[in-house]
Amino acid sequence: MKWWLYLGLACSVAGLLVSLASIIASPVAGLVSLVFACAWVALFYWLLSTSRLWPVGLTWRWVAAALAWGGGTSLVLVVAGSSGFMEATRLAGSELTMASFAGALPEEAAKGLGAFLIIYLCPRITRPYHALSIGILVGLGFEAVENLGYGIAGALYHPSSDILGMLEMWGARTVAGPGLHMMFTGILAYGLGLWLFTSRSFVVALGFWGLSTLFHFWWNLQPPQVWVQVVSLIFCAVALYAVFIAVCIHALRAARADVHRYDTPALLLRV
């Protein structure tokens, strides 16, 4: 099983290099966007690592693996698989769901694979709420690199100022749906944790994966009317944040009630 993780992390180098290479298109705006991406990671890492959800004794290598899988490997897998979904929906004449099929399905599958490998292999991950932390980290890596790319794209498309275009794009993505990928993958990973570390069946994990994919699919819908899209995004955001908050509350209650949270017993499920 470990060689799957090593192979995936090797792919992350290619994904991260491609993302960093895009800075060449607009060096100043790209470097500022990179600083913003690093600050984004640092902020949410600090918030997560100081919470009760954080696995005790989790080393920086596993943190780096989660972030690298999200920000590198997932992008490589998505690029390899999204074009087929996009072409299929284009041929079917479904403009409404083109971005949903090309984004939601391959992205949640790619991020979910990395979250599963890390949750299964890391000896410090022994609780469902630990799995939630890993899912959030994987989503954080993906979101930071994606925001970096969108920031550079905003710089290139702005008619008069690279810096202004980059700032507008970061502002839009920060205000409109911050933390989307962290929530998508966090929900998915919590389902994996319930399956691996409790008596719940594999159907529960599939259900949580389906829920995260459904939310992502909904968010990426592109109705022809702008007002319809805005209304759809608002309802999707309300539902998504409500579900994620409910998952976090459930996980935090379990963490507070866990008197053995500092133990890392060998799990029978792994044996």
C-alpha angles and dihedrals in degrees: 000000000000094000089063089059093045092049091049093048090050087058089053090070090062093047094048093046091053090050093049091045089060088069087076089071090066110005101185097042090039093054091047089049089051090053089051090050092051091048089050091054093045093051097050093039089056092047092049098042092053093051129090089250092072116106110243112245096011106162127222091249092067091044090052091047092054093047093044093049091050096043099036119014095041091053091051092050093045094050089050094050109028098071092065092052091047094050092047093052091045091054089047089054094237106142089162095066102028095103091040095056094039093047115024101045101046095035097053091043092051096045092042092054092054093045091051094050093049094043092049098044104037110092091208093060104088106136136057090243089055087056089053089057092052092049091051090050093051090048090047092056091049094047095048093053092043091052089048090056094045090049091055091046090052089052092053096046098046109104098220114013133034092198094049092048091050092048092048091052094048090046092051093048092045095050099035106061108336114196096017096145092043089056095043094051094036091058091046093049093048088059089051089051093051089052098045100040105032137044093266118122130246088258088073091057090049090049093053091046089050091049094052091046091048092053091048091047090050093048092053096051113124112204114188093238115073095213091053090052092049092050091047092051092049093052091044092051093049092050094043096049091046092053093045092049089049090051091049092048091050090048094047092050090052090049093050091048093048105100091178096053091125092056123089104197122184106260119232089213090063093047 
